[in-house]
């Protein structure tokens, strides 16, 4: 569940190589691990890029190849990060309240805003909170992920069970986009994997945050092969309706997978997503950069960028743009700028009541909605704050001659 940020350090977020505390160590200053903020911001840029290039894919094979490459792994990577900073213990009252304030209330607010937008712009509106509008499905998925995690943690082989659930859900036509259940079950293995990595301290034990020449080389090779395959076989991917498979949003038969072995296609897609997510993490910088702190505010980008892109998508401006070699890079750069702009302080100040509502009137104990320990990213940005610097030992006077 969503953690209650506080002074307690999260051992899984400790910087690589930081030794354990001992009685001879000095007090340690808490700091964020920049890698996780870099990963969050990289993923949110990919989210914006995927949505921005969607209209270009109808007229450009290169744009479709890029689109398929991005969708092959960007939401699985986000789910892994979210799971890594989730806990399977019974939630406290404040943690339960934050499911309401960080997920449920923003979901209702932005569903209402989308209903109003469609009514004003398109002259139609069909309010239905069980059918998430555009990007809002991930909020519901996060809420469900955290509700079921304590139960999954009780099982032996939780990763195996979630893979079985993900593949099996695709065979059931009654599991659809209602409450984003199809996508939630489809991506559940990635969220569980993130939790499992932290639960077993895999990142620290295997020193996965250390960059080596072979990890960077392997990551570049993985993206090169995936990018080439996405472009070279683009006609085949279009014929098999691959983009729909990458959404995890429909049962197999609805997207052309009528064969009994259709689940193997999802398994292959999940394997590719895992490889490319690992490749992304291998390439990301481990140190702080000027853009690193924007990774704390991905919730603002996620909820607001669709309103920025909506006019461009619906007016047809992004259709029939030639030449592709000029317009596609422009869209890529614009996606980065949109992500940066929506994470800036002025935007956060204006939209904080919508993105981070604190409805004290909703709770029997109003303090549960207080602004203490305010979080700006339900994927767990504040939990990364618990990283610790290496200890400094006092010199041993017996070694001074």
Secondary structure, 3 states (H helix, E strand, C coil): CCCCCCCCCCHHHCCCCCCCCCCCECCCCECCCHHHHHHHHHHHHHHHHHHHHHHHHHCCHHHHHHHHHHHCCHHHHHHHHHHHCCCCCCCCHHHHHHHHHHHHHHHHHHHHHHHHHHHHHHCCCCCCCCECCHHHHHHHHHHHHHHHHHHHCCCCCHHHHHHHHHHHHCCCCCCCCECCHHHHHHHHHHHHHHHHHHHCCHHHHCCCCCCCHHHHHHHHHHHHHHHHHHHHCHHHHHHCCHHHHHHCCCCHHHHCCCCCCHHHHHHHHHHHHHHHHHHHHHHCCCCCCCCHHHHHHHHHHHHHHHHHHHHHHHHCCCCCCCCHHHHHHHHHHHHHHHHHHHCCHHHHHHHHHHHCCCCHHHCCCHHHHCCCCCCCCCCCHHHHHHCECCCCECCCHHHCC
